[in-house]
Amino acid sequence: MKKIFVRLFTTAIVAGMTAACNFLDPNPKTDLYGPVVYESEASLEAGIYGIMRGFTGDAMITGNMQEFLMDCSGLVHWGYATTTPFQDANEKWVCALNFTQYSLHNYNIGQYNGFYVAIRRANKMLQALPDSPVDEAFKAQVEGECKFYRALAYFYLVRMYGDVPLLLKTSDNLTEANHPRTAFWEVYAQIVKDLQDAESIMREYDEVGQISGHAAGRPCKWAATALLSNVYLTMGSLLSHPDDNFWDPDKREAKYGVRQPDFSAALGLDDASDLAAAADTAFAKALECADKVIEEGPYSLEPDYRKLFSWTDPSDYLSAERIFVITNNNQVSAGNYTAIRSLPQYPYGTQNFTSQNSNYGRFRPTRYVFQRWCGDNGGTKGAMAHNKNIFIRCEDPRFDATFIYYSYMRQYEGVLESVALYPNTEGSVLGVNRTNQPYFKKYLSPDYDANAGSADFYLMRLAELYYISAEAAGNLCQSKGDPYWNKAMARVESVHARARHSVDPGQPDANFPKWENNRFDAAADPVDSLLTDIFWDKTYELYGEGHEYWETHRMGATWLAEKIATPLNKFLRLHEQQYTSNAETDDRSRGYCAIQYGDRNFQYFTDPQLLRRSLLLGFPDKERIYNQDIPMDETNDFYWK
């Protein structure tokens, strides 16, 4: 009897909007989205932009979703003091300290629905294409792009929620609009199928440039191969950590008749019951796809890392490193909230540095990543009593391209002033408030003011493929110095060489980042140390670009506890993160840990059984309320609320 009122109300709305729908007929034979005929190439192109808009907006990738998921990684934190939001009845931010988002969180349903908007639009176009009078070759290219977007949407959904409804066509009636959740391994199989179809029929790189221009961010067939490499890598990660991941074998057996995920269809195997062997297959496919893009694709690493985030010249938007980008063009209207919410107010040198941005600095780099990056790359500690225990600078050129730190210039009420930021603490280890924490720098464009400016958002760029190749090879290597080991080291060195070269003309290359050949000689487990360092270097390269949540949530609860939660806890107990001066006084309540994490004694959970609840977001309560085919008591295998 659940949801009768909602169902009748929905039926009434659809009846009023759809001319051929009979309110008294429970299964009216009319498409809920209305008939569409794509009469021209222009109408098909417009339909593609409609799908792309499903990925944007307040709730989506450059909006609330990305901002919050970055906080859930433990590697980014909310930029405000925590006292008020951590008492919020909706627990808007406190669940991020459990590395997750609760099912009742007010951002949850928006992002879930947003991806299904894109999926339904893609399905609509795929169903309408056969009846379009447009040239068959052109329609095939559009079909490939539709399948790419559908795969991308499901890749986000399956990583966030695990089992999700798998919709492959639009609904003809209200009954068909309801769908049960599909086992996550079947969703992965469909993602792989869509991407394999896409890479065979999507446009070539040059064709995309001719039709929409490379600055528009539209993907070509190589983007499908690139995304496939990430999908395979993710499957390999899941299969490598089956005993402490987000599924419960007992519950899986009761529901699906299998205790462990069956990736045979996704990996093209007759039998994937040997999870270790299946993981190796996934990593081998990830390596193959990544290497194919690197070695045969039309992309190249930008010679100067800093130019990726310059946003001053038209050529900045035409970099050959761009694989798939969300832009601020008028077809997509992304509204890059990532820029607004990561940058300071009134930065001098921008187009309008007097306008107030009320959402400035809502998410910030953590001190842990800041300090670790310095420590890994020739960092220098302060020479004064108040900063002798903290790094104040780093030799990696990517560092200065990523952060606004130490200080910045702003013009406020007609006065030009310098604003001190961490680690320029002006006589104290820590003076914590909203304004003196570092900011991300990557989205600072000259026309930034109270609006987003013109910076783009990279969903995929070539450097990520180098790290995917390195990680896949690292997972396949048997010992230090074997061919897979050497492949991993070479891929990382390619990115490092570009970083070291990212200096002003006439200046010598930087000394860091660089991994010496003897780096892992003393490690008890060199392969594990290699994979850990690949993770951290990938974090440095892509920091602030929205990869943080996906990287920390795919390798199981034990990994999350050992590699993220435990070192974060140790860091937060350091004197310089607990107190505002060198003296151990009562000002501990104003220390970094107390202000940014809501409690001076705060520590992340490190029990893997508890952290299994954190590996997925809570399945949205509203979907269970409205979807007739999902029981109200059906949740994730492990969940907080």
C-alpha positions as CSV (number, residue, x, y, z in Angstrom):
1,M,0.0,0.0,0.0
2,K,3.0,2.3,0.1
3,K,3.1,5.5,-2.0
4,I,-0.5,5.3,-3.3
5,F,-0.9,9.1,-3.0
6,V,2.4,9.8,-4.6
7,R,1.6,7.4,-7.5
8,L,-1.8,8.8,-8.2
9,F,-0.4,12.3,-8.0
10,T,2.4,11.4,-10.5
11,T,-0.1,9.7,-12.8
12,A,-2.2,12.9,-12.8
13,I,0.7,15.1,-13.6
14,V,1.8,12.8,-16.5
15,A,-1.7,12.6,-17.8
16,G,-2.0,16.4,-17.9
17,M,1.3,16.7,-19.7
18,T,0.9,13.9,-22.2
19,A,-1.9,14.3,-24.7
20,A,-2.5,10.7,-25.5
21,C,-2.5,9.5,-21.8
22,N,-5.7,8.3,-20.4
23,F,-5.8,9.0,-16.6
24,L,-8.0,5.9,-16.0
25,D,-5.7,3.5,-17.8
26,P,-2.9,2.3,-15.5
27,N,-0.7,1.4,-18.5
28,P,-1.3,4.0,-21.1
29,K,0.7,3.2,-24.3
30,T,2.4,6.5,-24.6
31,D,6.0,7.4,-24.1
32,L,6.3,9.4,-20.9
33,Y,8.7,11.7,-22.6
34,G,6.7,12.3,-25.7
35,P,7.6,11.4,-29.3
36,V,10.8,12.9,-30.8
37,V,11.9,12.9,-34.4
38,Y,15.4,14.1,-35.2
39,E,14.9,15.6,-38.6
40,S,18.4,17.1,-39.1
41,E,22.0,16.8,-38.1
42,A,21.5,20.1,-36.1
43,S,18.7,18.6,-34.1
44,L,20.8,15.6,-33.3
45,E,23.6,17.8,-32.1
46,A,21.2,19.8,-30.0
47,G,20.1,16.5,-28.4
48,I,23.7,15.7,-27.5
49,Y,24.0,19.0,-25.7
50,G,20.8,18.2,-23.9
51,I,22.5,15.0,-22.6
52,M,25.6,16.9,-21.6
53,R,23.5,19.3,-19.6
54,G,22.3,16.4,-17.4
55,F,25.9,16.2,-16.0
56,T,25.9,19.9,-15.0
57,G,23.9,22.2,-12.7
58,D,23.7,22.8,-9.0
59,A,23.5,19.2,-8.0
60,M,26.1,17.7,-10.3
61,I,29.7,17.4,-11.2
62,T,30.7,21.0,-11.0
63,G,28.2,21.7,-8.2
64,N,27.1,20.3,-4.9
65,M,28.0,16.7,-5.7
66,Q,31.7,17.2,-6.5
67,E,32.2,19.6,-3.6
68,F,30.7,17.2,-1.1
69,L,32.4,14.1,-2.4
70,M,35.7,15.8,-2.2
71,D,35.1,16.3,1.5
72,C,34.1,12.6,1.8
73,S,37.6,11.6,0.7
74,G,39.3,12.9,3.8
75,L,41.8,14.8,1.5
76,V,39.7,18.0,1.2
77,H,37.7,19.7,4.0
78,W,34.9,22.1,4.2
79,G,36.2,25.7,4.4
80,Y,34.0,27.0,7.2
81,A,34.4,26.6,10.9
82,T,32.4,23.5,11.8
83,T,30.5,24.5,14.9
84,T,27.2,25.3,13.3
85,P,27.0,22.9,10.4
86,F,28.0,20.0,12.6
87,Q,24.9,20.6,14.7
88,D,22.7,20.8,11.6
89,A,19.7,18.5,11.9
90,N,20.4,17.1,8.4
91,E,24.0,16.4,9.4
92,K,25.0,18.1,6.2
93,W,28.7,17.8,6.7
94,V,29.3,15.5,9.6
95,C,28.7,12.4,7.5
96,A,31.7,13.5,5.4
97,L,33.8,12.7,8.4
98,N,32.6,9.1,8.0
99,F,33.8,9.3,4.4
100,T,30.2,9.1,3.1
101,Q,26.9,10.8,2.5
102,Y,23.8,9.6,4.3
103,S,20.6,8.5,2.5
104,L,18.7,11.5,3.8
105,H,21.4,14.1,2.9
106,N,19.8,16.9,1.0
107,Y,22.3,16.6,-1.9
108,N,21.8,12.9,-2.3
109,I,18.7,12.7,-4.4
110,G,19.7,15.6,-6.6
111,Q,22.9,14.0,-7.9
112,Y,21.1,10.6,-8.2
113,N,18.3,12.1,-10.3
114,G,20.7,14.2,-12.3
115,F,22.6,11.2,-13.7
116,Y,19.3,9.6,-14.6
117,V,18.2,12.7,-16.5
118,A,21.3,12.2,-18.7
119,I,20.6,8.5,-19.0
120,R,17.0,9.0,-20.0
121,R,18.0,11.6,-22.6
122,A,20.6,9.3,-24.0
123,N,18.1,6.4,-24.1
124,K,15.5,8.7,-25.8
125,M,18.0,9.6,-28.6
126,L,19.1,6.0,-29.0
127,Q,15.5,4.9,-29.5
128,A,14.7,7.7,-31.9
129,L,17.8,7.4,-34.1
130,P,16.5,4.6,-36.4
131,D,13.6,6.7,-37.5
132,S,15.7,9.8,-38.2
133,P,16.2,10.6,-41.9
134,V,19.8,11.8,-41.2
135,D,22.7,10.1,-42.9
136,E,23.5,6.7,-41.4
137,A,27.2,7.5,-40.8
138,F,26.3,10.6,-38.9
139,K,23.7,8.8,-36.8
140,A,26.2,6.1,-35.9
141,Q,28.6,8.8,-34.6
142,V,25.7,10.2,-32.5
143,E,24.8,6.7,-31.3
144,G,28.4,6.3,-30.1
145,E,28.4,9.5,-28.2
146,C,25.0,8.7,-26.6
147,K,26.4,5.4,-25.4
148,F,29.5,7.2,-24.0
149,Y,27.4,9.5,-21.9
150,R,25.2,6.7,-20.7
151,A,28.2,4.7,-19.7
152,L,29.7,7.7,-17.9
153,A,26.5,8.3,-16.0
154,Y,26.3,4.7,-14.9
155,F,30.0,4.7,-13.9
156,Y,29.3,7.6,-11.5
157,L,26.2,5.9,-10.2
158,V,27.6,2.4,-9.6
159,R,30.6,3.9,-7.8
160,M,28.4,6.0,-5.5
161,Y,25.6,3.5,-4.8
162,G,26.6,0.0,-5.9
163,D,23.4,-1.6,-7.2
164,V,21.3,0.9,-9.2
165,P,18.4,0.5,-11.6
166,L,19.7,-0.3,-15.1
167,L,17.5,1.6,-17.6
168,L,18.3,1.0,-21.3
169,K,15.1,2.4,-22.8
170,T,12.5,5.0,-22.1
171,S,9.3,4.1,-20.4
172,D,6.0,3.6,-22.4
173,N,3.9,3.7,-19.3
174,L,4.0,4.4,-15.6
175,T,4.5,0.8,-14.6
176,E,7.6,0.5,-16.7
177,A,9.0,3.7,-15.1
178,N,9.7,1.7,-12.0
179,H,12.8,-0.5,-11.9
180,P,14.5,-2.6,-9.3
181,R,18.2,-2.2,-8.5
182,T,20.5,-4.2,-10.7
183,A,23.6,-6.0,-9.3
184,F,26.5,-3.7,-9.6
185,W,28.6,-6.2,-11.7
186,E,25.8,-6.3,-14.3
187,V,25.9,-2.5,-14.4
188,Y,29.6,-2.7,-15.0
189,A,29.0,-5.1,-17.9
190,Q,26.7,-2.6,-19.5
191,I,29.2,0.2,-19.0
192,V,31.9,-1.9,-20.8
193,K,29.5,-2.8,-23.6
194,D,28.5,0.8,-24.2
195,L,32.1,2.0,-24.2
196,Q,33.2,-0.7,-26.6
197,D,30.4,0.2,-28.9
198,A,31.3,3.9,-28.5
199,E,35.0,3.6,-29.3
200,S,34.1,1.8,-32.5
201,I,31.7,4.4,-33.9
202,M,32.3,7.7,-32.2
203,R,34.0,10.5,-34.1
204,E,37.7,10.8,-34.6
205,Y,39.5,13.6,-32.8
206,D,39.8,15.8,-35.8
207,E,36.2,15.3,-36.7
208,V,35.1,16.5,-33.3
209,G,37.3,19.6,-33.8
210,Q,35.7,20.3,-37.1
211,I,32.1,19.9,-35.9
212,S,32.2,21.6,-32.4
213,G,35.8,22.8,-31.9
214,H,38.1,21.2,-29.4
215,A,37.5,24.0,-26.9
216,A,33.9,22.7,-26.5
217,G,35.1,19.7,-24.6
218,R,33.2,17.2,-26.6
219,P,34.7,13.6,-26.4
220,C,35.9,11.6,-29.4
221,K,36.4,7.8,-29.7
222,W,39.6,8.0,-27.8
223,A,37.7,9.3,-24.7
224,A,35.7,6.0,-24.7
225,T,39.0,4.1,-24.6
226,A,40.3,6.3,-21.9
227,L,37.2,5.9,-19.8
228,L,37.4,2.1,-20.3
229,S,40.8,2.1,-18.8
230,N,39.4,3.7,-15.6
231,V,36.5,1.3,-15.5
232,Y,38.8,-1.7,-15.8
233,L,41.1,-0.3,-13.1
234,T,38.1,0.2,-10.8
235,M,36.9,-3.4,-11.4
236,G,40.5,-4.6,-10.7
237,S,40.6,-2.7,-7.4
238,L,37.2,-4.1,-6.3
239,L,38.3,-7.7,-7.2
240,S,41.6,-7.3,-5.4
241,H,39.9,-6.4,-2.1
242,P,36.8,-8.7,-1.9
243,D,36.9,-9.4,1.8
244,D,36.4,-5.9,3.2
245,N,34.5,-4.2,0.4
246,F,31.0,-2.8,0.1
247,W,29.2,-6.0,-0.5
248,D,28.2,-8.7,2.1
249,P,28.6,-12.3,0.6
250,D,25.7,-13.6,2.7
251,K,23.3,-10.9,1.5
252,R,24.5,-11.3,-2.1
253,E,24.0,-15.1,-2.0
254,A,20.5,-14.6,-0.6
255,K,19.5,-12.0,-3.3
256,Y,21.5,-13.1,-6.4
257,G,22.6,-16.7,-5.7
258,V,26.3,-15.8,-5.7
259,R,28.5,-14.8,-2.8
260,Q,31.0,-12.7,-4.8
261,P,30.6,-10.3,-7.8
262,D,30.4,-12.0,-11.2
263,F,32.5,-9.9,-13.5
264,S,32.6,-12.5,-16.2
265,A,30.5,-10.5,-18.7
266,A,32.2,-7.3,-17.9
267,L,35.7,-8.8,-18.5
268,G,34.8,-11.2,-21.3
269,L,35.5,-14.3,-19.3
270,D,33.7,-17.6,-19.3
271,D,34.3,-17.9,-15.5
272,A,35.4,-15.1,-13.2
273,S,34.9,-17.0,-9.9
274,D,38.7,-16.9,-9.3
275,L,38.7,-13.3,-8.1
276,A,42.5,-12.9,-8.1
277,A,42.7,-14.1,-11.7
278,A,39.8,-11.9,-12.7
279,A,41.5,-8.9,-11.0
280,D,44.6,-9.6,-13.1
281,T,42.5,-9.6,-16.2
282,A,40.9,-6.3,-15.3
283,F,44.3,-4.7,-14.6
284,A,45.7,-6.1,-17.9
285,K,42.8,-4.6,-19.8
286,A,43.2,-1.3,-17.9
287,L,46.9,-1.2,-18.9
288,E,46.1,-2.1,-22.5
289,C,43.5,0.7,-22.8
290,A,45.6,3.3,-21.1
291,D,48.7,2.5,-23.1
292,K,46.7,2.6,-26.3
293,V,45.5,6.1,-25.6
294,I,49.0,7.2,-24.5
295,E,50.9,5.7,-27.4
296,E,48.4,5.8,-30.3
297,G,45.9,8.5,-29.4
298,P,45.8,12.2,-30.5
299,Y,46.7,13.6,-27.0
300,S,50.0,14.7,-25.5
301,L,51.1,16.0,-22.1
302,E,51.1,19.8,-22.0
303,P,54.8,20.8,-21.8
304,D,54.2,23.2,-18.9
305,Y,51.8,22.0,-16.2
306,R,50.9,25.5,-15.3
307,K,49.4,26.2,-18.7
308,L,46.7,23.6,-17.9
309,F,45.3,26.2,-15.5
310,S,46.2,29.5,-17.1
311,W,42.8,30.4,-18.6
312,T,44.3,33.6,-20.1
313,D,44.8,32.8,-23.8
314,P,42.6,31.0,-26.3
315,S,45.3,28.3,-26.6
316,D,44.7,27.5,-23.0
317,Y,41.4,25.9,-24.0
318,L,42.9,23.9,-26.8
319,S,45.5,21.9,-25.0
320,A,46.2,18.4,-26.5
321,E,46.0,17.0,-23.0
322,R,42.2,17.5,-22.8
323,I,40.3,14.3,-23.2
324,F,36.9,15.3,-21.9
325,V,36.1,18.6,-20.3
326,I,33.0,20.3,-18.8
327,T,33.1,23.9,-20.2
328,N,31.2,27.0,-19.5
329,N,29.9,27.4,-23.1
330,N,26.4,28.4,-23.6
331,Q,25.2,25.0,-24.9
332,V,26.1,23.3,-21.7
333,S,25.9,26.2,-19.2
334,A,27.9,24.3,-16.6
335,G,28.0,27.0,-14.0
336,N,31.4,26.0,-12.6
337,Y,30.6,26.1,-8.8
338,T,33.9,24.4,-8.3
339,A,35.5,27.7,-9.1
340,I,33.3,29.8,-7.0
341,R,33.5,27.5,-4.0
342,S,37.3,26.9,-4.1
343,L,38.6,30.5,-4.6
344,P,38.9,33.6,-2.3
345,Q,37.0,36.8,-2.4
346,Y,38.3,39.9,-4.1
347,P,41.5,38.5,-5.6
348,Y,43.5,41.3,-7.1
349,G,44.2,41.0,-10.8
350,T,40.8,39.5,-11.7
351,Q,38.3,41.2,-13.9
352,N,36.1,42.4,-11.1
353,F,38.0,42.1,-7.8
354,T,35.5,44.2,-5.9
355,S,32.4,41.9,-6.1
356,Q,31.5,39.7,-3.2
357,N,31.3,36.0,-3.7
358,S,29.3,34.7,-0.8
359,N,30.3,31.1,-1.4
360,Y,34.0,31.6,-1.5
361,G,36.4,29.0,-0.1
362,R,33.7,26.5,0.8
363,F,36.1,23.6,0.3
364,R,39.8,23.8,0.9
365,P,43.0,21.7,0.7
366,T,43.7,19.8,4.0
367,R,46.9,20.6,5.8
368,Y,47.7,16.9,5.7
369,V,47.9,16.8,1.9
370,F,49.7,20.2,1.9
371,Q,52.4,19.0,4.3
372,R,52.7,15.5,2.8
373,W,53.2,16.9,-0.7
374,C,56.0,19.1,0.7
375,G,57.6,16.3,2.5
376,D,57.6,14.1,-0.6
377,N,59.1,16.7,-2.8
378,G,61.9,18.7,-1.3
379,G,59.9,20.8,1.1
380,T,61.5,23.4,3.3
381,K,60.4,23.9,6.9
382,G,60.3,27.3,8.6
383,A,63.3,28.7,10.5
384,M,61.3,30.5,13.2
385,A,60.1,29.1,16.5
386,H,56.5,29.2,15.4
387,N,56.9,27.3,12.1
388,K,60.0,25.1,12.6
389,N,57.9,22.0,12.6
390,I,55.9,22.7,9.4
391,F,56.7,22.9,5.8
392,I,56.3,26.3,4.3
393,R,57.3,25.6,0.7
394,C,57.7,22.8,-1.9
395,E,60.0,22.4,-4.9
396,D,57.5,20.6,-7.0
397,P,56.3,23.2,-9.6
398,R,52.8,21.6,-9.5
399,F,52.5,22.8,-5.9
400,D,52.4,26.5,-6.7
401,A,50.0,25.9,-9.7
402,T,47.6,24.1,-7.3
403,F,47.5,26.3,-4.2
404,I,47.0,29.9,-3.2
405,Y,49.0,29.8,0.0
406,Y,51.2,31.9,2.3
407,S,49.5,35.1,1.2
408,Y,47.6,36.7,-1.7
409,M,46.7,40.2,-2.7
410,R,43.1,41.4,-2.7
411,Q,41.4,44.8,-3.1
412,Y,38.7,45.3,-0.6
413,E,36.7,48.6,-0.3
414,G,39.3,50.4,-2.4
415,V,42.3,49.2,-0.3
416,L,44.9,46.9,-1.7
417,E,46.0,44.5,1.0
418,S,47.9,41.3,1.6
419,V,46.0,38.5,3.2
420,A,48.1,36.0,5.2
421,L,47.4,32.3,4.6
422,Y,48.8,29.1,6.0
423,P,51.7,28.5,6.5
424,N,52.4,32.2,6.9
425,T,51.0,32.2,10.4
426,E,52.5,35.5,11.6
427,G,54.0,34.3,14.9
428,S,51.7,31.4,15.7
429,V,51.6,27.9,14.5
430,L,48.0,28.2,13.7
431,G,45.5,31.0,13.6
432,V,42.5,29.3,12.3
433,N,39.6,31.1,10.7
434,R,37.8,30.8,7.4
435,T,40.1,33.3,5.5
436,N,43.6,32.2,6.4
437,Q,43.4,28.6,5.2
438,P,45.0,27.9,1.7
439,Y,42.7,27.9,-1.3
440,F,42.8,25.8,-4.5
441,K,44.2,27.9,-7.4
442,K,43.4,25.8,-10.5
443,Y,40.1,27.6,-11.3
444,L,41.3,31.2,-11.0
445,S,40.7,32.9,-14.3
446,P,41.2,36.6,-15.0
447,D,37.4,37.1,-15.4
448,Y,36.6,35.4,-12.1
449,D,34.6,37.6,-9.6
450,A,31.3,36.8,-7.9
451,N,30.6,34.4,-10.7
452,A,32.5,31.3,-11.8
453,G,34.8,32.9,-14.4
454,S,35.8,30.9,-17.5
455,A,37.9,28.0,-16.1
456,D,37.0,24.6,-17.4
457,F,36.6,21.4,-15.4
458,Y,38.7,18.4,-16.5
459,L,36.8,15.1,-16.3
460,M,39.7,13.4,-18.0
461,R,43.1,14.6,-19.1
462,L,46.0,12.6,-20.4
463,A,48.1,12.6,-17.2
464,E,45.4,10.5,-15.5
465,L,46.0,7.8,-18.1
466,Y,49.7,7.7,-17.2
467,Y,48.8,7.0,-13.6
468,I,46.2,4.4,-14.6
469,S,48.9,2.7,-16.7
470,A,51.3,2.9,-13.8
471,E,48.8,1.5,-11.2
472,A,47.6,-1.3,-13.5
473,A,51.2,-2.3,-14.2
474,G,52.1,-2.1,-10.5
475,N,49.3,-4.4,-9.7
476,L,50.5,-6.9,-12.3
477,C,54.2,-6.8,-11.3
478,Q,55.6,-9.7,-9.2
479,S,58.7,-8.2,-7.9
480,K,60.8,-5.0,-8.0
481,G,62.5,-4.6,-11.3
482,D,60.3,-6.8,-13.5
483,P,58.9,-5.4,-16.7
484,Y,55.6,-4.3,-15.1
485,W,57.6,-2.6,-12.4
486,N,59.7,-0.8,-14.9
487,K,56.6,0.2,-16.9
488,A,55.0,1.8,-13.8
489,M,58.2,3.7,-12.9
490,A,58.5,5.0,-16.5
491,R,54.9,6.2,-16.6
492,V,55.3,8.1,-13.4
493,E,58.6,9.6,-14.6
494,S,57.0,10.9,-17.7
495,V,54.6,13.0,-15.6
496,H,57.4,14.0,-13.3
497,A,59.6,15.1,-16.1
498,R,56.8,17.4,-17.4
499,A,56.4,18.8,-13.8
500,R,60.1,19.5,-13.3
501,H,60.1,21.3,-16.7
502,S,57.2,23.6,-15.7
503,V,59.4,26.6,-14.8
504,D,59.9,30.0,-16.3
505,P,61.9,30.3,-19.6
506,G,65.6,30.4,-18.9
507,Q,65.3,28.7,-15.5
508,P,66.8,25.3,-14.8
509,D,64.3,22.4,-14.4
510,A,63.2,21.8,-10.8
511,N,64.7,19.0,-8.7
512,F,61.4,17.6,-7.8
513,P,59.3,15.5,-8.3
514,K,61.7,12.7,-9.0
515,W,61.8,9.1,-7.9
516,E,65.3,7.7,-7.6
517,N,65.9,4.1,-8.6
518,N,66.7,3.1,-5.1
519,R,63.5,4.6,-3.7
520,F,61.9,1.3,-2.7
521,D,65.0,-0.7,-1.8
522,A,64.4,-0.7,2.0
523,A,60.6,-1.3,1.7
524,A,59.3,-4.5,3.4
525,D,56.8,-4.8,0.5
526,P,58.2,-2.8,-2.5
527,V,55.1,-3.4,-4.6
528,D,52.7,-2.2,-2.0
529,S,55.0,0.9,-1.4
530,L,55.0,1.5,-5.2
531,L,51.2,1.4,-5.4
532,T,50.9,3.7,-2.3
533,D,53.3,6.2,-3.8
534,I,51.5,6.1,-7.2
535,F,48.3,6.9,-5.3
536,W,49.8,9.9,-3.6
537,D,51.5,11.3,-6.6
538,K,48.3,10.9,-8.6
539,T,46.6,12.9,-5.8
540,Y,49.2,15.7,-6.2
541,E,48.9,15.8,-9.9
542,L,45.1,15.9,-10.0
543,Y,44.4,17.6,-6.6
544,G,41.3,19.7,-6.6
545,E,40.1,18.2,-9.9
546,G,37.5,16.0,-8.3
547,H,39.3,12.6,-8.3
548,E,39.8,12.4,-4.5
549,Y,36.6,10.5,-3.5
550,W,36.9,7.9,-6.3
551,E,40.5,7.2,-5.5
552,T,40.0,6.6,-1.8
553,H,36.8,4.5,-2.0
554,R,37.7,1.7,-4.5
555,M,40.3,-0.4,-2.6
556,G,38.4,-1.6,0.4
557,A,37.9,-0.7,4.0
558,T,41.3,-1.9,5.3
559,W,43.1,0.2,2.7
560,L,41.0,3.2,3.6
561,A,41.8,2.6,7.3
562,E,45.5,2.1,6.8
563,K,46.3,4.6,4.0
564,I,43.9,7.4,4.8
565,A,42.3,7.3,8.2
566,T,45.2,6.2,10.3
567,P,47.8,8.7,8.9
568,L,45.2,11.5,9.1
569,N,44.5,10.7,12.8
570,K,48.2,10.8,13.5
571,F,48.6,14.1,11.8
572,L,45.7,15.7,13.6
573,R,47.3,14.8,17.0
574,L,50.4,16.7,16.2
575,H,51.0,19.7,18.5
576,E,50.9,22.2,15.5
577,Q,47.5,20.9,14.5
578,Q,46.1,21.0,18.1
579,Y,47.3,24.3,19.4
580,T,47.6,27.9,18.2
581,S,51.1,28.5,19.6
582,N,54.1,26.5,20.8
583,A,52.9,26.7,24.4
584,E,50.5,24.0,25.6
585,T,47.8,26.2,26.8
586,D,44.0,26.1,26.8
587,D,43.9,27.7,23.3
588,R,43.8,24.1,22.0
589,S,40.1,24.7,21.5
590,R,41.1,27.2,18.7
591,G,43.5,24.7,17.0
592,Y,43.1,23.4,13.5
593,C,41.7,20.1,14.5
594,A,39.1,21.6,16.8
595,I,37.9,24.2,14.3
596,Q,38.0,22.3,11.0
597,Y,36.9,18.9,12.4
598,G,34.5,20.1,15.0
599,D,36.3,18.5,18.0
600,R,39.8,18.9,19.2
601,N,39.8,15.1,20.0
602,F,38.4,14.2,16.6
603,Q,39.7,11.0,15.0
604,Y,38.5,9.1,11.9
605,F,37.2,5.6,12.4
606,T,39.8,3.0,11.6
607,D,37.8,-0.2,12.2
608,P,37.5,-1.8,8.7
609,Q,34.1,-3.3,9.6
610,L,32.8,0.2,10.4
611,L,34.5,1.7,7.3
612,R,32.7,-0.8,5.0
613,R,29.7,1.4,5.6
614,S,31.6,4.3,4.1
615,L,32.5,2.7,0.8
616,L,29.2,3.7,-0.8
617,L,26.9,6.6,-0.3
618,G,23.5,5.9,1.3
619,F,21.0,4.8,-1.3
620,P,18.6,7.8,-1.6
621,D,15.5,7.5,0.6
622,K,13.4,9.3,-1.9
623,E,14.1,6.8,-4.6
624,R,12.9,4.0,-2.3
625,I,9.8,6.0,-1.5
626,Y,8.8,6.7,-5.1
627,N,10.1,3.6,-7.0
628,Q,7.5,0.9,-6.7
629,D,10.1,-1.8,-7.5
630,I,12.5,-1.0,-4.7
631,P,11.3,-2.1,-1.2
632,M,11.4,0.5,1.5
633,D,13.7,-1.7,3.6
634,E,16.3,-2.2,0.9
635,T,19.5,-0.4,1.6
636,N,23.2,-1.0,0.9
637,D,24.7,-4.1,2.4
638,F,26.5,-1.9,4.9
639,Y,25.2,1.6,5.7
640,W,25.4,4.3,8.4
641,K,21.7,5.3,8.2
